[in-house]
């Protein structure tokens, strides 16, 4: 069997930074206790379980401001997905010590929205409903930002968007760039004067393009990642729709369906940007040895995991949404 290890894959620099902030906090005796993370530090249960063992409590729920009601003292860590100004203000008002692990790319989107809203723009924000990143970004200017997830949402736009003289369009950082391109084109047909700012992060784009290119011709693509991870789910979509490869998402090797590798000659493996490296390495080793040696699928305990990621060069805020690229 030929195993295609899609590169790049796995941890991105925003996740590495967030995990390191949380680990250092857990080991710093000078920080007020208890230590809470407001939401999932990243969308991966193995990463969350590692921090739990270090004594960091995760408080999760659909609304970050309401989650804060559970923390009456100590230290709070804001996750890589970012939070709204309202959440920060509430944390300060409650006398909590604050550590901000927001991904720099997400912070850039916050700043962009705040800038344009301050200049009188209405903003269409392309994102996933119920995801914590849009919650934080939209909180920068709730009266100016409107969330759209698909073309159907364009048929129900509020009057303030329809009549806006100045309109800006921006995006969540972890979307499918090809789906986003189609939605941006639909927005431009309705609002040709709209200014579009692509905020899909470079790590997300690079991982999607790698799958679209390297999974072609594969009889199966295995995507390792948490079901709550938007960028992981988009990799499954890219494998199936762009590379034409059947795909399966697994949280760890223990989830690999029995017999799914039988008869396969070419298999690609990738991982979401919040997937710990060791989890992916276990999958790679198993698939490489499949049919050569017999191995029992292991049970993972979420042990501390190493990263292999460096911070890329930042892209400009007004970079346009890329068209689909055919690299053969």
C-alpha positions in Angstrom: 0.0 0.0 0.0 1.2 3.5 -0.9 0.6 5.9 2.0 0.5 9.6 1.1 1.3 11.8 4.1 -0.3 15.1 3.2 1.9 18.0 4.0 1.3 20.4 5.7 -1.1 18.7 8.2 -1.9 19.0 11.9 -1.1 21.7 14.5 -1.0 25.3 13.2 0.9 28.0 15.0 -2.2 29.5 16.5 -3.0 26.2 18.2 0.6 25.8 19.3 0.6 29.3 20.9 -2.7 28.7 22.7 -1.6 25.4 24.1 1.7 26.8 25.3 -0.1 29.7 27.1 -2.3 27.2 28.9 0.5 24.9 29.8 2.7 27.7 31.2 -0.3 29.0 33.2 -0.8 25.6 34.7 2.8 25.5 35.8 3.0 29.1 37.1 2.4 29.1 40.9 2.1 32.9 40.9 -1.2 32.9 38.9 -4.4 33.1 40.9 -6.3 29.8 41.3 -8.4 28.2 40.0 -7.5 28.4 36.3 -10.3 28.3 33.8 -10.5 28.1 30.1 -13.5 29.9 28.7 -14.6 27.4 26.0 -12.5 24.7 24.4 -8.9 25.9 24.1 -9.0 24.3 20.7 -11.5 21.9 19.2 -9.8 18.7 20.1 -10.7 16.6 23.2 -7.2 15.2 23.6 -5.8 18.7 24.0 -8.5 19.5 26.4 -7.9 16.4 28.5 -4.1 17.1 28.6 -4.9 20.5 30.2 -7.4 19.0 32.6 -4.6 16.7 33.9 -2.5 19.8 34.5 -5.3 21.3 36.7 -6.9 23.6 34.2 -10.7 23.5 34.2 -12.6 23.9 30.9 -15.9 25.8 31.1 -17.8 25.3 27.8 -21.1 26.5 26.5 -22.8 28.4 23.6 -22.2 31.9 25.1 -18.9 33.0 26.5 -20.3 35.8 28.6 -22.6 33.4 30.4 -19.8 30.9 30.9 -18.0 33.5 32.9 -20.7 33.4 35.5 -19.2 30.1 36.6 -15.8 31.8 37.4 -15.9 33.9 40.6 -12.2 34.1 41.2 -8.9 33.0 39.8 -7.5 33.1 36.2 -9.4 32.8 32.9 -7.8 31.9 29.6 -9.6 33.0 26.4 -9.3 30.4 23.7 -7.7 30.5 20.2 -11.1 31.3 18.7 -11.2 34.7 20.4 -13.9 36.5 22.5 -16.0 39.6 22.2 -15.2 42.9 24.0 -18.2 42.2 26.2 -16.6 39.0 27.5 -13.3 40.8 28.3 -15.2 43.6 30.1 -17.2 41.1 32.2 -14.0 39.2 33.1 -12.4 42.4 34.3 -15.5 43.5 36.2 -15.4 40.1 38.1 -11.8 40.7 39.1 -10.5 37.8 37.2 -6.9 37.5 36.0 -6.9 37.3 32.2 -4.7 35.4 29.7 -5.6 35.8 26.1 -4.7 32.9 23.8 -6.6 34.2 20.7 -5.0 33.2 17.4 -3.2 36.3 15.9 -5.1 35.7 12.6 -8.4 35.9 14.5 -7.3 39.0 16.2 -6.6 40.5 12.8 -10.2 39.9 11.8 -11.4 41.5 15.0 -9.3 44.6 14.2 -10.5 44.7 10.6 -14.2 44.6 11.6 -13.7 47.2 14.3 -12.0 49.5 11.8 -14.6 49.2 9.1 -17.5 49.5 11.5 -16.0 52.7 12.9 -15.9 54.1 9.4 -19.6 53.6 8.9 -19.6 50.3 7.0 -22.1 47.5 7.3 -20.4 44.1 7.3 -21.3 40.7 5.9 -19.4 38.1 7.9 -19.1 34.7 6.2 -18.9 32.1 9.0 -20.4 29.1 10.6 -23.4 29.6 12.9 -22.8 28.5 16.5 -19.0 28.5 16.1 -17.1 30.6 18.8 -15.0 32.5 16.3 -18.0 34.4 14.7 -19.4 35.0 18.2 -16.3 36.9 19.2 -15.8 38.8 15.9 -19.4 39.9 15.6 -19.2 41.1 19.2 -16.8 43.9 18.1 -19.7 45.7 16.3 -23.0 43.8 16.8 -25.1 46.5 15.1 -22.9 46.5 12.0 -22.1 42.8 11.4 -24.4 40.2 9.9 -23.5 36.5 9.7 -24.1 34.6 6.5 -23.3 30.9 6.1 -24.6 30.1 2.6 -26.3 31.6 -0.4 -29.8 31.0 1.1 -28.9 33.5 3.8 -28.6 36.2 1.2 -32.4 36.0 0.6 -33.0 37.1 4.2 -30.7 40.0 4.7 -31.9 42.8 7.0 -32.7 46.2 5.6 -29.6 47.8 7.0 -27.5 45.5 4.8 -29.7 45.9 1.7 -29.6 49.7 1.9 -26.0 50.2 3.1 -24.0 52.6 1.0 -20.7 51.1 2.3 -20.5 47.3 2.5 -17.6 45.2 3.5 -17.4 41.4 3.4 -15.0 39.3 5.5 -14.7 35.7 6.6 -14.1 33.3 9.4 -10.5 32.0 9.4 -11.2 28.2 9.1 -13.6 28.0 6.1 -13.4 26.1 2.8 -11.8 28.6 0.5 -13.7 27.2 -2.5 -17.1 27.3 -0.8 -16.3 30.8 0.4 -15.3 31.9 -3.2 -18.7 30.8 -4.5 -20.5 32.7 -1.7 -18.4 35.8 -2.3 -19.2 35.7 -6.0 -22.9 35.5 -5.1 -22.5 38.5 -2.8 -20.7 40.5 -5.5 -23.5 39.8 -8.0 -25.9 41.5 -5.6 -23.6 44.1 -4.2 -20.9 44.9 -6.8 -19.6 47.8 -4.7 -18.8 45.5 -1.7 -15.2 45.5 -0.5 -14.1 41.9 0.1 -11.4 40.9 2.6 -10.2 37.3 2.7 -9.4 36.3 6.3 -9.2 32.5 5.8 -5.8 31.9 7.5 -2.8 30.7 5.6 -2.6 27.5 7.7 -6.1 26.6 6.7 -5.6 27.4 3.0 -2.3 25.5 2.9 -3.8 22.4 4.4 -6.8 22.5 2.1 -4.7 23.0 -1.0 -2.4 20.2 0.0 -5.3 17.8 0.3 -6.8 18.9 -3.0 -3.5 18.2 -4.7 -2.1 15.2 -2.9 -5.2 13.1 -2.3 -6.1 12.9 -6.0 -6.1 9.3 -7.1 -6.3 8.0 -3.6 -8.9 5.3 -2.8 -9.3 6.7 0.7 -8.3 9.9 2.6 -8.2 9.7 6.4 -8.7 13.0 8.1 -7.7 12.9 11.8 -9.5 15.5 14.0 -12.2 16.3 16.4 -15.8 16.4 15.0 -16.2 19.9 16.4 -13.3 21.2 14.5 -14.5 23.3 11.5 -11.2 23.1 9.7 -11.0 19.3 10.1 -14.5 18.9 8.6 -13.6 21.2 5.7 -10.6 18.9 4.9 -13.0 15.9 4.5 -15.1 18.1 2.2 -12.1 19.1 0.1 -10.9 15.5 -0.2 -14.3 14.3 -1.5 -15.3 17.3 -3.6 -12.0 18.6 -4.9 -9.7 15.6 -4.9 -12.4 13.1 -5.7 -11.2 10.8 -2.9 -13.6 9.0 -0.5 -12.8 10.3 3.0 -13.3 9.4 6.6 -12.8 11.6 9.6 -11.6 9.9 12.8 -10.7 11.3 16.2 -7.9 8.8 16.8 -6.8 5.4 15.5 -9.4 3.7 17.8 -12.1 5.2 15.5 -10.7 3.7 12.2 -13.5 1.5 10.9 -12.5 -2.2 10.7 -11.7 -3.4 7.2 -11.7 0.1 5.7 -8.1 -0.4 4.5 -8.8 -3.8 2.9 -7.9 -3.9 -0.8 -6.7 -0.3 -0.8 -3.6 0.5 -2.8 -3.3 4.2 -2.2 -4.3 6.0 1.0 -3.8 9.7 2.0 -3.6 10.9 5.6 -4.0 14.4 6.9 -5.1 16.1 10.1 -6.9 19.2 11.2 -5.0 22.2 12.5 -6.0 21.4 16.1 -5.1 17.7 16.0 -2.1 16.8 18.3 0.8 15.4 16.3 1.1 12.1 18.2 -2.5 11.2 17.4 -1.8 11.6 13.7 1.6 9.7 13.9 -0.2 6.7 15.4 -2.6 6.6 12.5 0.3 7.0 10.0 2.3 4.2 11.5 -0.7 1.8 11.6 -1.6 2.4 8.0 2.0 2.0 6.8 2.2 -1.3 8.6 -1.2 -2.6 7.6 -1.0 -5.9 6.0 2.7 -6.3 7.1 2.1 -6.7 10.8 -1.0 -7.1 12.9 -1.6 -4.4 15.5 -4.3 -3.9 18.0 -6.0 -0.4 17.8 -4.7 1.5 20.9 -6.8 3.5 23.4 -5.4 7.0 23.8 -5.1 8.8 27.1 -4.5 12.3 25.7 -0.8 12.4 26.7 1.1 15.6 26.3 1.9 16.0 22.6 4.6 17.8 20.7 4.1 20.2 17.9 6.1 20.6 14.7 4.8 23.9 13.4 6.3 27.3 12.8 4.6 30.6 12.4 4.1 31.6 8.7 4.4 35.0 7.2 1.2 37.0 7.6 -0.9 37.8 4.6 -2.3 41.3 4.0 -5.8 42.1 5.1 -7.1 42.9 1.7 -5.9 39.8 0.0 -8.6 38.6 -2.4 -10.3 35.2 -2.1 -8.3 32.8 -4.2 -9.7 30.9 -7.2 -9.3 27.1 -7.2 -5.8 26.1 -8.3 -5.1 23.0 -10.3 -1.6 21.7 -9.5 -2.0 18.5 -11.3 
